[in-house]
Amino acid sequence: MTRFSYLNLVADPFPTVFGDTQSMDLILCRNVFIYFQQDVVSQVMAKFRDCLLTDGILMLGASDPVRRDVENLRFEQQGEVMIYRHCLDAKIDASTPVSTRAACTSDPVEPLPDEAFMVPEPTSGADEIVSDPAEVLEALRRKEWATALARADRQLLFDPENADLLQLRASAYANLGRLEEAAKDCLAAISLKNTDKHVHFLHGLVLTELNRSAQAIDALRKALFLDSAFIEAHYQLGLLLLGSGQRQQGVKSLGNALRLAESASPEQRLHGAADMTYGRLAEVLRQEISVYESV
């Protein structure tokens, strides 16, 4: 039930659903930060915080530097054990004394922005709100999941059968850890737009997170049926097949992804992981394949 994969803590984008680095309860990073500059440590810790659910824990090694300048990451000490806890109200000043602190709420959802509570005024005819999926997409690109969710919810009140909005809301739900709701929106989007490879791909990622491997494999294969050159789908299918014990097929899928990644522009960005390039993905794939071929 363990999967090994590569991640560059400084250069690679995370958290992302694509990289399976979101909605975590616990991160163990031992004796790594001793090799980093202090500003890089703070940057990576902020990324770790974003990977954690609310009340999730980051544990470092005893020799790692103590940082208290990362907002919403609370330093706690219980005897000789020191941890960082993801708390939405944690703003620790360097002068704050270290002590045992109460746990935060276990609610995994970040606070909704003010616009989420705005009730649209009654409209009719030409005055109705025009759907603008780009507005939701922009919030997703900024990793403002709650804002994206609020915007999608508001627009779907007026356009409930907009497949693009349903897909974007599914992505927001997934990044907030609300996987059942994400899966429901994926199915709704698919019923309206069955030929969209991206919604099948997202559905596959969500089903993977829900440990529904057989259904996830089927969803990713549907995405590949629609586009046999869909690199990201080959990659995720390979990892899923390997995790399901189908080693030969899994390595083959990773090989398909590698060949496609090597033929693409190295600087081109991946769909669903905008900060990851095909060049970097090719490096990761070569490492992944070498691990499985050497076992």
N, C-alpha and C positions, 0 to 999 in steps of 0.2 A: 504493500500500500504506500510505498515511498517512491517518489519520482525525483530524479536528479536533473537539474538543468543549470545553464550558465546565466549569470547576470553581472554586468559591470556596474558596481554601485555608484560610480561617478558619471559614466558616459551613457548608460542605458536609461530609457524612460520607465518609470514605475511610480505609483501603482497603475496597472491597467488590467482590464478583464482579459485582454489578449495574452498578456504575460502571466496570468494567474497569480498576480501579486496584490490583490485587493481583498478586503474583508477578512483580515487575519486576526486571530486572537492572541498570538504570541510570536515574537521574533527574537531569536537568539543570535547575537552577533558578538562573538567572543574574540578578544585580542586582535581586532582588525583596525580599530581606530587609532591604535598606537602608531600606525604607519602613515596616518593622514595628517595634513595640516589642519589647524583648528577650524578655519572657515569651511573647509570641506567636510569636517565632522558635523558641523551644524547643518550644512545643506543635506547631507545624507540622513541625518536624524530627522529632519523635517519630512523627507520622503518616507522614512519608516513610519512616522506618525500618521501620514496619510494612508499608509497601507493597513493600519490597525483599525479595528472596530472601536467604538467608544468603550472605554474600560479595558482595552487590549493592552498587553504588556510588552515592553522592549527590555531585554536583559543583556547587558554587556559583560565583558570580562573584568576581573578585579583590577587589572592594570590599565584599562581603558580610561581616557580622560572623562571627568564629570562635567557635563554641560547643562546649564540651566537657562540657556537663552533661546530655547525653541518653544514658541508659544503653543499652548494646549498639550504640552508633554510634561507631565508632573514628575519630579524626582521624589522617590520615596525610599526610606530606609527602615528596615525591620531587623534589628540586631545587626548582624554582619552582612545581611542580604540587601542589595541595592537594586532597585528597578526604576523604570520610567513607565508611567501609566498615561494613556491617552485620555485626557479630560478636556471637555469643551470649554471649561471655565478656568483652565490652569494658565496663569500668567506669573511665572516664578521669577522673582528678582534674584540676582546673584547674592544679595545680602540676606535673603530669607533663610532662617535656620533650617537645617535638615531634621525632619522628624517623621514619625509614622503618620500618614494622612488617611482620611476616610476614602473609601472607594467611590468612584463616580457612578452615575446611573449607567445601567447596562444597555440603554437604548442605542442601537447602532446608527441611528439616522441623525445627520447633522441638522442644526436648527434651520427651519425654512426661512427664506427671506421674506420681507414684508409683503412683497407682491403676492405671495402664496395665500394671504388672508384677505386680499382685495376681492370683493364681490363685484363682478361686472355689472354695469348698469344695463337695464333692459334696452335692447336695440331691435331694429327691424330693418328688413330690406337692405338697401345699400349701406346702411350705417353699421351693419354687423362687422365684427372683427374679422379681418382677413388672415387666414392661416399663414404663418411665416416660419417654416421649419428651420430656416437659416438662423433665426434668433435663438432657437433651442440648441442648434448645433454649435453655435459660438460659445454658449455657456459650457457645453460638454468639452470643447477644445481647451477651455480655461480650467477644466476639471472642477467646475462649480456644479456638482451633481444636484444639490438641492434646488439651486436656481433653475437648472435645466428642467428638473421635474416640475417645478411650479409653473414655468412657462408652457411646458407641454400640456399640463393639466388644464390650464386656462384656455389654451387654443382648442383643445379637444372638446371642451364644452360646446363650442360652436361648430366644430368639424369632427365629430366622433369617429368617422370612417376614413380618416386621413392616414393611409398606411405609413407614410414617412414619419408623421408625428408619433404614431404608435411605436415604430421602431426606435426612434430617438428616446422616447420615454422608457422603453425597455432597457436601453443602454444606461440611462440615469438610474433606474431601479437596480440594475445589476451592480453598478459601481457603488451603490449605497448598501449592498448586501441583501436587498429585498428580491431574492431570486424567484420565488413563486410568482410574484407580480410581474417580474421581467418575462418569465416564461409565458404567462398569460397574454401579455402584450405582443410577444413574438408570434404566437399562434393567431392572434387577431390580425396582425399585419400580414401574415402569410395568407390568410383567407382572402385578403383584399388584393394582395400583390404576390402571387405564388412564384413569379419568375424573377424575383429580386434575390440574387445570390447572397447579398449582404445580410438580409434578415435571416436566411437559413443558417448562415455562418454564426451570427449572434446567438441564434437559438441553440446551436451546437455548443457554444461556449457556456451558455447558461445551464444547459442540461448537464454538461461536464461538471460544473460547480455543484449541481444538485445530486451528483453521483448516479446519474441515469446514463450509464455509458453506452448501452445499446442504442438508446434513442439519440444520444449525442452523435454517435457514429453515423446513424442514418441521416441526421440533419446535415452533417458536414459533407456526406456523399451527395446529398441533394444539391448543395452549393457547388460541388465539383461537377455535377452533371450539367449545371447551367453554365459553368466556366471551368474547363479542364485545366486552365492556366492560372487558377486562383491559388497563388503561392501560400497565403496565410491559411487557407483551408487544408492544403496538403500538409503543412507543418502541424497544425492542431490535430488533424486526423492521425498523423504519425505518432504523436505523443500519446494520444488516446489509445491507439491500438497497442502500443508498447505497454502502457499501463494496464491494459486488459489481457496481457499475456500473449498477444499476437505479434511476436517479435519480428518475424520475417516480413509480414505485411507492413508493420510499423516502420522498419528501416527503409523499406521500399518507398513509403510515402514521404519520409524525410529526404530520401534521395531525389524524389520528384521535386520537392520544394527547393532543394539545393540547386538543381540544374536550372530551374526557373529563376531563382535569385541571382545566380551567376550570369544569366543572360540579360538581366535587367540593368538599368543604370544604377551604379553603386550608391548614388546620392538620392535616388528616388525614395519617397517616404511610403511606409506601409499604411494600408487602410486599417483603421482601428488602433493604430499605434503610431501616431503622427511623428513622434520623435525618434522612431526606429527606422533606419535606412535598410535597403536591400543588401548593401555591402556588409553592414554589421550582422544582418540576419544570416548571410552566407557564412560568416565566421562562426556564429553560434551553431549553425547546422553542421558544419564540418566537425566541430568539437563533439556535438551530440552523437553523430554517426560513428565517430572514432571510438567513443566510449562503448557503444553497444556492439560494435564489430570486434572489440578487443576482449569482450567477456565470453 
